[in-house]
Amino acid sequence: MHLVESATFNKGKNKVYLGVLGNLVAYACRWSFELGCDGFVSFDSKSTLKAHYVQVLGASELGGLRMYVGTPAAAALVTQYYPDFFTT
């Protein structure tokens, strides 16, 4: 993934929408499953958000700022945001 960010109005304590990051990453994971890549996606994190990505996305570190969402975490995200994906 490249440059996944929330809009300015949707950051911090006064954000308008909840779950935007999870929804965007779930979409990328769904697309990865559709392409035969087992849901795997990778991205470069901002250093201050690495722990957040581990907690919210189930992401893992590859080294440095590079992170990835593997198949089990991708399947969990896709199931959360697209509950019928694996049944169709």
C-alpha positions in Angstrom: 0.0 0.0 0.0 1.2 3.5 -0.7 0.2 6.6 1.3 -2.9 5.5 3.2 -4.0 8.5 5.3 -7.1 9.8 6.9 -8.4 13.2 5.9 -7.4 16.1 8.2 -10.9 16.4 9.7 -10.8 12.7 10.6 -7.7 12.7 12.9 -7.3 13.1 16.6 -9.9 13.2 19.4 -12.5 15.0 17.3 -12.5 12.7 14.3 -15.8 12.4 12.4 -15.6 8.7 11.5 -14.3 5.7 13.3 -12.7 2.7 11.6 -11.4 4.5 8.5 -8.0 2.9 8.6 -9.3 -0.6 9.2 -11.8 -0.2 6.3 -9.1 1.1 3.9 -6.7 -1.7 4.8 -9.5 -4.3 4.7 -10.3 -3.2 1.1 -6.6 -3.6 0.2 -6.5 -7.1 1.8 -9.7 -8.1 0.0 -8.2 -7.0 -3.3 -5.1 -9.0 -2.4 -7.2 -12.1 -1.8 -9.0 -11.5 -5.1 -5.6 -11.3 -6.9 -4.5 -14.6 -5.4 -2.0 -13.0 -3.0 -3.6 -14.5 0.2 -4.6 -11.1 1.6 -0.9 -10.1 2.2 -0.2 -6.3 2.0 2.8 -4.3 3.1 3.4 -0.7 3.9 5.8 1.8 5.5 4.6 3.1 8.8 5.2 6.4 10.5 7.4 5.4 13.5 4.9 6.8 16.1 2.0 4.6 14.7 3.7 1.2 14.6 2.1 0.0 17.8 -1.3 1.3 16.7 -1.0 -0.7 13.5 -0.2 -3.8 15.4 -3.1 -3.3 17.7 -5.8 -2.2 15.2 -4.7 -4.1 12.1 -2.9 -7.1 13.4 0.1 -5.9 11.4 3.6 -7.2 12.0 7.0 -5.6 11.6 9.4 -6.6 8.8 12.2 -4.3 9.9 12.6 -0.6 10.2 9.4 1.1 9.3 8.2 -1.7 6.9 5.2 -3.6 8.2 2.8 -6.1 6.7 -0.6 -7.6 7.3 -0.4 -11.4 6.8 -3.1 -13.8 5.8 -4.7 -14.5 9.3 -4.9 -10.7 10.1 -6.1 -9.9 6.6 -8.8 -12.5 6.8 -10.0 -11.1 10.1 -10.1 -7.5 8.7 -11.9 -8.6 5.5 -14.4 -10.6 7.6 -15.0 -7.6 9.8 -15.7 -5.1 7.0 -16.9 -7.5 4.3 -18.7 -10.3 6.2 -19.9 -12.1 3.0 -16.6 -12.1 1.1 -15.5 -15.6 2.0 -19.0 -17.1 1.6 -19.6 -16.0 -2.0 
